[in-house]
């Protein structure tokens, strides 16, 4: 199975699992459940759940055992997007080529939608099979730390406070280590934990995730200034208009491209302890470096 076929297959698998984990759209109160499904099934890349399942396979586990953590991470990711798009945050009207949740359901319902998705994430994660090395408590603690004030939320805080400021490169890296790389890394770690990975393999995937997460953000920043709204499915040039520091604005476009390539090389090097079983993760890393949206 080539990479495109793999991504298509895994995405369909994740979507089917998400459909089962979420309340039905008509379940009372129907508005919130419709909003949750609108946000989740908006056609995203499913990058984090794909990485979760691929990490499980790289550690000798079964994809089926990683589906709950994969879906939990995607639910947390989607909640963060719903809240980030709110007028009080990034104030965006377009996400994945469609009107954002608050444009369709209103701001109050969008806040509640994000809250519900975040809560649902932990309920889904609690259904993960336990292994001899990792308990349900370990998994829940992992996701809670990632979504908390020192990682995902902390990254958004630093992002908001940095608007209009002349940030250093190090400050920019700190924002995206927390806002982007942390959840991507946790997706990999939870996949590995579902496969009862050894500490050495878990550490390797942690290094891989941190480098890949930063590379992903650098490419995202590059695409924001080089691609159109139609291609991206979200408002192009929004970061620059909001006065946000990005890799191209801080280090220049050419240097940003070099940094994305360097980080991808570092990510690939981190996979060496996994040997040939890491081939799928390697392919995904190269694919992300070359993406155009």
Secondary structure by P-SEA (a helix, b strand, c coil): ccaaaaaaaaaaaaaaaaaaacccccccaaaaaaaaaaaaaccccaaaaaaaaaaaaaaccccccaaaaaaaaaaaaaaaaaaaacccccccccccccccccccccaaaaaaaaaaaaaaaaaaaaaccccccccaaaaaaaaaaaaccccaaaaaaaaaaaccccccaaaaaaaaacccaaaaaaaaaaaaaaacccaaaaaaaaaaaaaaaaaaaaaaaaaaacccccccccccccccccccccccccccaaaaaaaaaaaaaaaaaaaccccccaaaaaaaaaaaaaccc
